[in-house]
Amino acid sequence: MPKGVTVDVRNAYDSHAARGAGSKNVTVDTKGTGGWYDITVSAPGTTWVRGFAGHLEDGKPSVSDPQLGG
């Protein structure tokens, strides 16, 4: 991505979103979802979109993905 592009970061599990340009850290709280995350990063006004979804493993028993009704 070129310098100075603004991106949106959205979490499918809650209504939190972040927008920024340059270097910015975004923290996703997975405590309420049993370690599951589903993040979409996009550049408004373009077709550029990337998705990141999965589960943070910690070696302990876990729950099914809440988005699947688990």
N, C-alpha and C positions, 0 to 999 in steps of 0.2 A: 504494500500500500504506500502511496506517496506520503511525504511528510505533510502534516497539517490537516489530514483527513479526520473528520469527526466520526466516531463510531458509537452505536448503541449496543448495550449489553443487557439482555433480558433473561430472566430466570422463569421457566415455565411453571415452577412450583409455587411461586408467590408473585405479588404485583411489583416487586422491586425492579427498578431499571436504573441504569447509569448511562450517562452520555459524556463523552469527553474527547479531547484531541491531545496529541502528544503522548507522554508516558503517564499512565494512571493505573494503580492497582485496584482491582475490584475483588471484594471478598464475598463468597457465596456461603451462606450458613446452611449446612446440610443436616443439622441436628433434628429438625422437625420432619425430615423426610427419610430418616433411617440411613443417611449417607448417600442418597440418590441425588443426582444433579442433571439438569437439562437446560443448557445455556445456548442462546443464540446471539451471535455477534454480527452486526450488519453496519453498512455505511449508508446512511440516509441519502436518497437521491441517486443511488446506484443499484446495480443488481448483485453486488458483492454481499454474500451471506455465508457464515460458517456456523455449524452446529456442533456442540460438544455435549454428550450425554453419557452417563454411566453411574458407577457406584464406587464409593471410596471404601476399599477393603481395610479392615483392621484385625482380621483373624477371628473375630467373634461371630456368633450366629447373628443373622440379619433378617430383615423383612423384605417382602416383595416390593417392587416398584409401586409407589402409591398411585401413579398415573394409570396403572393397570388394574386398579381397584383392590390392591393388596393391602 
